[in-house]
């Protein structure tokens, strides 16, 4: 039996696609190897114990290299006879609803053990139910944070299970492949906000997420400075507590818009509200516009810019700002704390106030 020594640096294991787990065992992930349990580097069913540590490592390489799966290329025969589980259906529903989710967000929405979730994602991908987006390779992503989207077989399965799921003629495989990187990471920023908000509200009895909408049907128009200008929120959602319903439009800022364009966007919201556009389009009277920024510095720039959006140029309580650093899965409840500021003052606000 080989001694329990760390003879190889962690980076060596990362290159191979697996990570050390309990001595010489290994923990599979959905981007690495086909899951198979090893004990101290030995296939307990088919292999005898190695005579030396060198034999152990050489044997491990020969066994595992055969089982290594491609990250973005499906191997249809990798998991024959896969049975769909209820959790698989829930994951597919989330991908249809959110559009894009990464591994960590999926695990947060569908708890059940990291190892199990990663294994299910691996099986769902190689059997064609979900898609891994190759565009993410052009960005720096944390190890294991694979981005997923719904695939054609997944959409077909949802149509079989849910009468209200509309299976259009969209070829999801082509659509996913042709989607631009900027759009993917913009939608992923929205997904992160929604996931964090969902988790935070589950931990409190103060309010619930009554509804969430996103997509092209949110688009409306308003007259601004004699021109017809589009109002295009990234999302529209409603929070409900025992006393009231609060309506929000979400803007996920990727730091690509100039301050002039952003000011025009906020002015459009202001004029839209004055002209009663929200009542005609959404049957609501009041709302807030939440803007999430990539950094604290960007947040301050846009918050100061928004002071000129209202007629009085003093800053309106309609516009709320925070940075992405304040919204994280590791501390979801933080989103309900006073992390929001308006152009009207430097005071911090609660989203539920």
N, C-alpha and C positions, 0 to 999 in steps of 0.2 A: 504494500500500500504506500503510495507516495506521501511524503510529508506535507502538512498543511502550511505551505509557504507561498507567499505572493511572488512568484518567480518572474512574472511578466507584467509590464506596465499596463495601466488601464487602457491607454490608447491602442495597444495591440489588440485588445478584445473589441474595442469600438470599430476598428478597421474590419474585423471579421464579421461584425454585425450582431454580436451578443455581449452580454455583460456578466461579470462574476456574480454568483448568487449562492450563498451558503457553502463556503469552501470551494470545492471544484464543480458544484452544480451550476446551471446557468438559467437565467430568466429570459424567456423569449419575448420579443416585442413585435408589434404588427408591421414594422419596417425591416425586420431581420430574418430569423430562421423559422422554418416550419416548427411549431412547438413540439418538443419531445423531451421527456424528462430524463435527465442524466444524474447519476449520483457519483460524485467524485470523478467525473470525466469518463464514466463507464456506462454503456448501455446495459442496464441490469439484465435484460432479457436475452440479448444476443452476443454479449461480449464477456470475456473473462478479465479479471483484474490485470492491469499492466504490471510488468516486471520492474519498471523504473519510471521516473518522472518523465524522461525523454520519450519513452514508449507511449506513456499516457498522452502527452501533448501531440505527438505524431498521429496516434490513433484517433484522437479527437478531431484533428484537422481533416483526416480522410473521411470520417463519418459525417461531419457537419458540412463540409464543402458540397456534398451531394444534396443536402437538404436546404441549402440557402436559397431564398426566394428573391426575385427581383422586386425592387421597391415600386416601380411604376409599370411593370409588365405583368399581365395576368398569366398564371399557370393554372389552366383549367382543371388539371388532374391533381392539384396539390391537396385538395380536401374533398375527395369523392364522397357522395352520400351525405352531404351536409343537411342537417335538419334545422329549419327555421324555428327559432325560439321567440316567445313573446317580447323579450328585450330587443331582439333584432328588429321587430316591427316598430317598436318605439324609437329606436335609433333612426330607422328610415323615415318615420314621421317627422322627427326633429330636423333631419337634413332637408326634407321637402319644405318645412316651415321656415327654417333659418336661411336656407340656400347653401351656405358654407359653414362648416364647423371644423375646428382642429381637435386633435386627440384629447387634449386636456379639457376642452369645453364639453366634449361628449361624455367623458368620465364624470364631470361635475353634474351634468344633467341626468346621467343614468348610473348612479353609484352601484357598485357590485364587485369591487376589487379590480385593481389596475391590471393584473395579469389576465383576468377573465375578459375584460373589455377589450384589451389589445388583441387577444386571440380571436374574439368575435369579429372585430374590425378586419383582421387579416383574412378570415374566412369569407366575410361578406365581400371584400374586395376581389379576391381571387375567383369567387363564384359569380362576379359580375353584377352584384346588387348595389354597390357603391363605387365611387370613382376617387382616385387619388390624383390631385392636380399637379402635373409636371411643372406648371408655371412657378410653383413655389421654390424651385431650385435656383431661381435668379435672386432670391432674397435670403438673408441670413435667418435661419429658423432654429430654435432650440432643438436639441436632439430628441427625437421621438414625437415632436409636435407636427404630425402629418396633417395636411388639410384635406378634408373629404367633402364630396358632393354626392347627390343622388345620381344613380345610373339607371339605364332603361329597365333592367330587370327589377330594380327596386321600385320604380314607378309602377310597373305592371303589378307587382305584388301588393302595393298600397291600393291600387284600383280594385283588386280582388277582395280586399279586406274592408274597405271603407267606401260606402256608396257616395259620400259627399266629396271624395277625392276625384278631381277631374283629370283623367289621363288624356292629355292632348296629344297631338301628333308630333310634339317636340322630340327631337333626337337628343337626349340629354348627353350622350357621349360626345357628339359633335359640339353641342353648346358649351360643355365644360372645356373642351379642348381649345375652342376659339375665344374663350373669355380672356380678357386682358388682365395682366398682373395687378394693375392699379385698381381695377374694379374688384378683384378678388379680395385684396387686403382692405379695401374700403368696406366691403360687406362683412368681412371678418371682424372689423372694428365694431360694427353695429351688433354682430352676433355676440361679441364679448360683453358689451353693455347689457344686452338683453339677458344673457346668461347670468351675469352678476346680479342684476335686478331681480330675476326670478328666484335665485337662491336666497337673496336677502329677504324677500317678502315671505318666503317659506319659513324663515326663522322668526317672524314677527306676526302678531295678530293685529297690527295697526292698520294694514291695508292689504289689498290683493290686486293683482294685475288682471283687470277686467277684460281688456282686449289689446291686441297688437296687430298692426297692419303695416305692411311695407310693399313697395312695388310701384309700378307706373300709374296705377289707378289713383294714387294720392295727388297727382299733378293737377294744378289749377292755374288760372291766370288772373292778373290784376293790372289795372292801369297805373303806370308810374311815370311821371314827367311826360305825359302824352304818348307813352309807348305801352304796348302790350307785353308784360313781363311775366315769365313763368314763376310760379311758386312750387318748388319740388322738394318736399321734405324727404329725408332718408327713412323716416318711420313716423307713425302716429300711434300713440298708445294712451290708455286710460287707466288710472289708478283709482280704486274705490275703497273708501272707508265707511264706517256706519253713518257718517254725517253728510258726505258729499262725494262727488266724482270730479277728479282732476284730469285735465287733458293736456297732452304734451306732444310737441313735434320735436323730432330728434335731428340734429345735424352732426355728422361725424366728420370733423375737419382733418384732412390729411396733410395740411401745411403746403398745399399746392396752389391755393387760391390767393390772389393778391388782396390787399386790404381794401382796395377800391371795389373789387368784385364782391367781397364779403359784405361791405357796407350796402351795396345795392341789394344784395340778398335780404339783409335785415330790414331795409326800407320797404322791400316788397311785402314782407310779413306785416309790417306796421300798416301799410296802406290796405292790404288785404283785410286786416282786422277792421279798419275804419269803414271799409266799404261792405262789410258783412259777408265776406267770402267764406269764412269758416262756418257760418250758419247755413248758407246755401249748400256747401259741399259736405259738411260733416254734422250738421244739426247741433252745433255747440255754440255757446256764447263767448266763453273765455278760454284762453290757452296760454301755455308758456312754451318758449322755444329753448330747448336745451342744446348747447353746443359742447361737444367733447373735443379737446385739443390734444395734440401729440406731446406737448410740453407745457410747463408752467409759464415759460416766457411767451410762447405762442398764445396761450390763454389770455395773458395780460394785454398783449397787442390787440387781439380781437375784441376784448372787453372794452378797451378804451375806444376802439374804432366804432363800436356799437352805440356810443354816446350820441352820435349824430344821426341815428336811425329814426328817432321819433321827431315829431314836429317841434318840440321844445328844446331839443338838443341838450338835454340834461341827463339822458340815460333813462331807459324804461325798465320797469320790473318785469316786463314781458320776456326779456332776454336773460338767460342764465348760462353760466360758463363754469367748466371745471376741466382739469387735465386728466389724461389717460392714466397717469400715475396714481390717481385717487380711486381708480376703479379696477380692482383685481380680484381674481378668483380665490386667492389665498386669504383675503379678508373681505368677503362679499358684503358684510353688514356695513362696511364703510360708506357705501353708496347712499345709505339712509342718514348719514351723519351730516353736519354742516360743512359741506365741501363746495357748495355752489355760491358764486358771486354774480352780481348784476352790474351793469354800467352805472346804476344810480348811486352806489356807494361801495365801500370796501367790506361791508358786513357780509358774513357768511350765513348761508341759509340751508335749511333742511328741505329736501325734495317734497316732503309730505306737509309742509306748513302752508 
